[in-house]
């Protein structure tokens, strides 16, 4: 997947005109509580668009989507949380859009952390690596809508124990123009995830698990009061290896101070339906705040 991402990035850079372009620098700050354990992260995402900004077609936040621009991006982030150290994330991505609206996108993300030995967490300083690869193909159906099909793979490498999942998903995006500068951006996604079978070895026995599969339903809507301000709502549901049902709710907002600077925030709550043996918190809450600069 890393080689494929590099090939698409090179193809994108060599097949577009670089005279008209712009850059986005995005800085986000995240506070996440996962089953009672708190974590904080800072992430930088730099994105280079190969087309000039066109702010005349709709909301400022949708300029990249409406301009149908090819792009490349780099991501880097660090995190701190209880019982772990050296949390870091980096990634590369590319998206090519042809003159007739054909879309090809790739994404690769690598994340890792080291467990810390404590009285309550015997991690033995083990390192966990998370690899994620993503490939997307699709097309703009109109100037305001697109349909894509994607394949993604995720691998968790925990000191030699590997847990892998694969997802195929279809996504539909549409911007509905309304009276004046108001509009609604709708994103709907359906995905199918399969988990590989895996084995866990303990001191005195070996346990085998059936990976299984899950369906993913995800709907997000952003209401733009004008070109600058939006409020969004999201709902998604899926399953994991450890929970029968996960329901996630999301509330977000975005405001452009001027044509090139915006601030945003979101709150998401995921409720995990565990079996009766689980005694800890069954919620995951995520707060994100950040700002975006174009130049």
DRENTINU-444564 format. One line per field, with one value per residue (C-alpha): residue in three letters; x negated, y negated, z negated. Coordinates in nm, 4 decimals, decimal comma, padded with zeros to 6 digits. Example, Ala and Ser with C-alpha at 12.3 -4.5 7.8 and 13.67 -1.06 7.14 Angstrom:
REM residues 2
type: ala; ser
X: -01,2300; -01,3670
Y: 00,4500; 00,1060
Z: -00,7800; -00,7140
***
This chain:
REM residues 295
type: unk; unk; unk; unk; unk; unk; unk; unk; unk; unk; unk; unk; unk; unk; unk; unk; unk; unk; unk; unk; unk; unk; unk; unk; unk; unk; unk; unk; unk; unk; unk; unk; unk; unk; unk; unk; unk; unk; unk; unk; unk; unk; unk; unk; unk; unk; unk; unk; unk; unk; unk; unk; unk; unk; unk; unk; unk; unk; unk; unk; unk; unk; unk; unk; unk; unk; unk; unk; unk; unk; unk; unk; unk; unk; unk; unk; unk; unk; unk; unk; unk; unk; unk; unk; unk; unk; unk; unk; unk; unk; unk; unk; unk; unk; unk; unk; unk; unk; unk; unk; unk; unk; unk; unk; unk; unk; unk; unk; unk; unk; unk; unk; unk; unk; unk; unk; unk; unk; unk; unk; unk; unk; unk; unk; unk; unk; unk; unk; unk; unk; unk; unk; unk; unk; unk; unk; unk; unk; unk; unk; unk; unk; unk; unk; unk; unk; unk; unk; unk; unk; unk; unk; unk; unk; unk; unk; unk; unk; unk; unk; unk; unk; unk; unk; unk; unk; unk; unk; unk; unk; unk; unk; unk; unk; unk; unk; unk; unk; unk; unk; unk; unk; unk; unk; unk; unk; unk; unk; unk; unk; unk; unk; unk; unk; unk; unk; unk; unk; unk; unk; unk; unk; unk; unk; unk; unk; unk; unk; unk; unk; unk; unk; unk; unk; unk; unk; unk; unk; unk; unk; unk; unk; unk; unk; unk; unk; unk; unk; unk; unk; unk; unk; unk; unk; unk; unk; unk; unk; unk; unk; unk; unk; unk; unk; unk; unk; unk; unk; unk; unk; unk; unk; unk; unk; unk; unk; unk; unk; unk; unk; unk; unk; unk; unk; unk; unk; unk; unk; unk; unk; unk; unk; unk; unk; unk; unk; unk; unk; unk; unk; unk; unk; unk; unk; unk; unk; unk; unk; unk; unk; unk; unk; unk; unk; unk
X: 00,0000; -00,2877; -00,4327; -00,0902; -00,0442; -00,3825; -00,3003; 00,0295; -00,1420; -00,4038; -00,1403; 00,0639; -00,2336; -00,3392; 00,0020; 00,1363; 00,0438; -00,1394; -00,1109; 00,2188; 00,2296; 00,2724; 00,1740; 00,3773; 00,2181; 00,4450; 00,3721; 00,6020; 00,6005; 00,7776; 00,8933; 01,0172; 01,1405; 01,1438; 01,3082; 01,1952; 00,8406; 00,7729; 00,5470; 00,4430; 00,3073; 00,1854; 00,1967; 00,0646; 00,1950; 00,0437; 00,2281; 00,1163; 00,3877; 00,2928; 00,5815; 00,6452; 00,9069; 01,2514; 01,4602; 01,7535; 01,9232; 02,0498; 01,9399; 01,5746; 01,5265; 01,6261; 01,3848; 01,1603; 01,4571; 01,6265; 01,3055; 01,2424; 00,8763; 00,6039; 00,4033; 00,1257; 00,0944; -00,1287; -00,0170; -00,2123; -00,0868; -00,1922; 00,0139; -00,0176; 00,1902; 00,1795; -00,0372; -00,1993; -00,4803; -00,6176; -00,2729; -00,3116; -00,1247; -00,2358; -00,0753; -00,0803; 00,2149; 00,2937; 00,6042; 00,6095; 00,9113; 00,9177; 01,0734; 01,3884; 01,4233; 01,2673; 01,1298; 00,8377; 00,7188; 00,4728; 00,3844; 00,1316; 00,1143; -00,1311; -00,0776; -00,2648; -00,3140; -00,5024; -00,3314; -00,4855; -00,5347; -00,3323; -00,1834; 00,1498; 00,0318; -00,2311; -00,3160; -00,6808; -00,7627; -00,6041; -00,5644; -00,2409; -00,2357; 00,0833; 00,0738; 00,3658; 00,3885; 00,6700; 00,7532; 01,0497; 01,1886; 01,4963; 01,6387; 01,8076; 02,1660; 02,2390; 02,0557; 02,2026; 02,2009; 01,9621; 01,9766; 01,6722; 01,5823; 01,2994; 01,0904; 00,8999; 00,6899; 00,5828; 00,3164; 00,2369; -00,1087; -00,1470; -00,4895; -00,4404; -00,0657; 00,1136; 00,4803; 00,6053; 00,9313; 01,0378; 01,3187; 01,5010; 01,7201; 01,9290; 01,9641; 02,1954; 02,1417; 02,3859; 02,4078; 02,7681; 02,7929; 03,0781; 03,2050; 02,9339; 02,6008; 02,7532; 02,6812; 02,6626; 02,3732; 02,4789; 02,2350; 02,3664; 02,1518; 02,2070; 01,9194; 01,8506; 01,5610; 01,4160; 01,1821; 00,9147; 00,9147; 00,6473; 00,4799; 00,3818; 00,1173; 00,1038; -00,1349; 00,0641; 00,2992; 00,3770; 00,7085; 00,8376; 01,0911; 01,3212; 01,2662; 01,6204; 01,7496; 01,9610; 02,1682; 02,0989; 02,3651; 02,2575; 02,4541; 02,3305; 02,5025; 02,3617; 02,5985; 02,4371; 02,6119; 02,3957; 02,0573; 01,8727; 02,0671; 02,1873; 02,3240; 02,3077; 02,4690; 02,3470; 02,4641; 02,2838; 02,3224; 02,0927; 01,9528; 01,6071; 01,4424; 01,5313; 01,8684; 02,1905; 02,3069; 02,1406; 02,3473; 02,1599; 02,3099; 02,1287; 02,1884; 01,9576; 01,9232; 01,6942; 01,6527; 01,4437; 01,3118; 01,2210; 01,1696; 00,8468; 00,8715; 01,1219; 01,1765; 01,3685; 01,4733; 01,6547; 01,7770; 01,8364; 01,9700; 01,9502; 02,1511; 02,0177; 02,2541; 02,0274; 02,1184; 02,2034; 01,8441; 01,7247; 01,7229; 01,5509; 01,6805; 01,8598; 01,8251; 01,5608; 01,5817; 01,3738; 01,3386; 01,1564; 01,0710; 00,8510; 00,7855; 00,7130; 00,5101; 00,4987; 00,2255
Y: 00,0000; -00,2412; -00,1806; -00,2317; -00,5586; -00,6824; -00,5947; -00,7853; -01,0843; -01,0945; -01,0529; -01,3345; -01,5693; -01,4977; -01,5252; -01,8586; -02,2206; -02,3634; -02,7337; -02,7813; -02,6229; -02,6804; -02,5264; -02,4425; -02,4129; -02,2506; -02,2261; -02,0212; -01,9460; -01,6363; -01,5204; -01,1615; -00,9436; -00,5737; -00,3511; -00,5778; -00,6435; -01,0008; -01,0929; -01,4217; -01,4696; -01,7425; -01,6858; -01,8890; -01,8236; -02,0066; -01,9849; -02,1085; -02,1690; -02,1814; -02,4125; -02,7702; -02,8410; -02,9159; -03,0761; -03,1622; -02,8228; -02,7736; -02,7460; -02,8272; -02,4935; -02,3093; -02,4947; -02,1910; -01,9630; -02,2106; -02,3030; -01,9329; -01,9805; -01,7173; -01,7261; -01,5733; -01,5911; -01,5034; -01,4401; -01,4227; -01,4041; -01,3240; -01,2106; -01,1513; -00,9157; -00,7145; -00,3996; -00,4729; -00,6780; -00,7828; -00,8043; -00,9361; -00,9287; -01,0121; -00,9692; -01,0574; -01,0921; -01,1853; -01,2473; -01,2804; -01,4281; -01,4165; -01,6782; -01,4669; -01,4131; -01,0690; -01,0358; -00,8209; -00,8583; -00,6832; -00,7214; -00,5578; -00,6152; -00,4692; -00,5024; -00,3543; -00,3678; -00,1937; -00,0532; -00,1563; 00,0858; -00,0141; 00,1643; 00,1784; 00,2219; 00,4847; 00,3825; 00,4899; 00,1895; 00,3558; 00,1563; 00,1534; 00,0476; -00,0379; -00,0451; -00,1709; -00,1807; -00,3246; -00,3210; -00,5061; -00,5318; -00,7156; -01,0031; -01,3384; -01,2766; -01,6500; -01,9662; -01,9193; -01,5419; -01,2469; -00,8698; -00,6651; -00,3054; -00,2400; 00,0413; 00,0037; 00,2349; 00,1968; 00,4012; 00,3937; 00,5407; 00,5940; 00,7510; 01,0082; 01,0634; 00,9274; 00,8318; 00,7324; 00,5963; 00,5108; 00,2764; 00,2141; -00,0967; -00,3120; -00,6857; -00,9493; -01,3254; -01,5953; -01,9690; -02,0937; -02,4645; -02,6514; -03,0069; -03,2727; -03,1456; -02,8598; -02,4987; -02,1450; -01,9023; -01,5378; -01,2481; -00,8901; -00,5773; -00,2039; 00,0301; 00,3990; 00,4928; 00,8422; 00,9310; 01,1963; 01,4960; 01,4647; 01,6586; 01,5428; 01,7443; 01,7479; 01,9202; 02,2405; 02,2459; 02,1081; 01,9424; 01,9167; 01,6526; 01,6202; 01,2740; 01,2228; 00,9188; 00,6063; 00,3619; -00,0105; -00,2785; -00,6421; -00,9610; -01,3184; -01,6445; -01,9994; -02,2952; -02,6128; -02,9255; -03,1194; -03,0817; -03,1125; -02,9275; -02,5667; -02,3242; -01,9497; -01,6347; -01,2787; -00,9269; -00,5983; -00,2389; 00,0633; 00,3590; 00,4563; 00,7766; 00,6878; 00,5109; 00,6258; 00,2726; -00,0670; -00,3822; -00,7078; -01,0564; -01,3683; -01,7433; -01,9854; -02,3470; -02,5417; -02,9173; -03,1099; -03,4339; -03,5427; -03,3678; -03,2009; -03,1363; -02,9151; -02,7705; -02,4521; -02,2214; -01,8900; -01,6536; -01,2819; -01,0142; -00,6440; -00,4009; -00,0434; 00,2438; 00,4966; 00,8330; 00,8697; 00,9519; 00,5978; 00,3805; 00,0620; -00,2458; -00,1702; -00,5160; -00,6815; -01,0612; -01,2790; -01,6578; -01,8227; -02,1906; -02,3444; -02,6065; -02,6029; -02,8481; -02,8749; -03,0566
Z: 00,0000; -00,0702; 00,2793; 00,4371; 00,2481; 00,3699; 00,7321; 00,7226; 00,5595; 00,8340; 01,1058; 00,9573; 00,9401; 01,2982; 01,4615; 01,3377; 01,3993; 01,0999; 01,1891; 01,0078; 00,6653; 00,2950; -00,0370; -00,3444; -00,6885; -00,9451; -01,3187; -01,5428; -01,9141; -02,0411; -02,3834; -02,3849; -02,6703; -02,5843; -02,8446; -03,1276; -02,9992; -02,8860; -02,5912; -02,4311; -02,0793; -01,8458; -01,4693; -01,1763; -00,8265; -00,5285; -00,1973; 00,1463; 00,4074; 00,7739; 00,8699; 00,7623; 00,4951; 00,6326; 00,3575; 00,5837; 00,6115; 00,2568; -00,1076; -00,1743; -00,3506; -00,0308; 00,2017; 00,2559; 00,3284; 00,5646; 00,7474; 00,8182; 00,7424; 00,7318; 00,4103; 00,2010; -00,1773; -00,4722; -00,8303; -01,1559; -01,5123; -01,8674; -02,1648; -02,5366; -02,7452; -03,0629; -03,0565; -02,7184; -02,5638; -02,2246; -02,0709; -01,7175; -01,3877; -01,0360; -00,6978; -00,3292; -00,0931; 00,2646; 00,4728; 00,8495; 01,0318; 01,4108; 01,6376; 01,6754; 01,2983; 01,2450; 00,8890; 00,7709; 00,4124; 00,1803; -00,1855; -00,4157; -00,7930; -01,0438; -01,4188; -01,7126; -02,0857; -02,3660; -02,6735; -03,0063; -03,2935; -03,5979; -03,8951; -03,7105; -03,3534; -03,2827; -02,9297; -02,9497; -02,7302; -02,4275; -02,1069; -01,9093; -01,5425; -01,3541; -00,9722; -00,7641; -00,3844; -00,1719; 00,2001; 00,3510; 00,7043; 00,8217; 01,0209; 00,9919; 01,1017; 01,1232; 01,0222; 00,6731; 00,6171; 00,6244; 00,5798; 00,4758; 00,3953; 00,1515; 00,0074; -00,3181; -00,5309; -00,8929; -01,0685; -01,4386; -01,5049; -01,8795; -01,9431; -01,6686; -01,7211; -01,4162; -01,3953; -01,0520; -00,9121; -00,5565; -00,4556; -00,1277; -00,1289; 00,1023; 00,0299; 00,1749; 00,1372; 00,2438; 00,1831; 00,1997; 00,2804; 00,1129; 00,0929; 00,0841; -00,0511; -00,2521; -00,1582; -00,2980; -00,2476; -00,2813; -00,3100; -00,3253; -00,3555; -00,3666; -00,4386; -00,4958; -00,7236; -00,7657; -01,0529; -01,0036; -01,2348; -01,5018; -01,7809; -02,1293; -02,3126; -02,6899; -02,9302; -02,9557; -02,6564; -02,3111; -02,2248; -01,8659; -01,7617; -01,4619; -01,3179; -01,1904; -01,0019; -01,0440; -00,8421; -00,8731; -00,8269; -00,8418; -00,7651; -00,8122; -00,7304; -00,7440; -00,7321; -00,5970; -00,7226; -00,4761; -00,3064; -00,6404; -00,9126; -00,9366; -01,1957; -01,1393; -01,2780; -01,2288; -01,3140; -01,2542; -01,3701; -01,3439; -01,5384; -01,6644; -01,7815; -02,1381; -02,1129; -01,9493; -01,8655; -01,8540; -01,7986; -01,7448; -01,7581; -01,6394; -01,6620; -01,4780; -01,3704; -01,1362; -01,0949; -00,8403; -00,9894; -00,6365; -00,3028; -00,4181; -00,7945; -00,9757; -01,3228; -01,3975; -01,6794; -01,7214; -01,9913; -01,9317; -02,1651; -02,0823; -02,2956; -02,3015; -02,3812; -02,5560; -02,7036; -03,0718; -03,1704; -03,0928; -03,4061; -03,2845; -03,1056; -02,7801; -02,6208; -02,4049; -02,3859; -02,1526; -02,1538; -01,8609; -01,8165; -01,5496; -01,2893; -00,9164; -00,7101; -00,3304; -00,1402
***
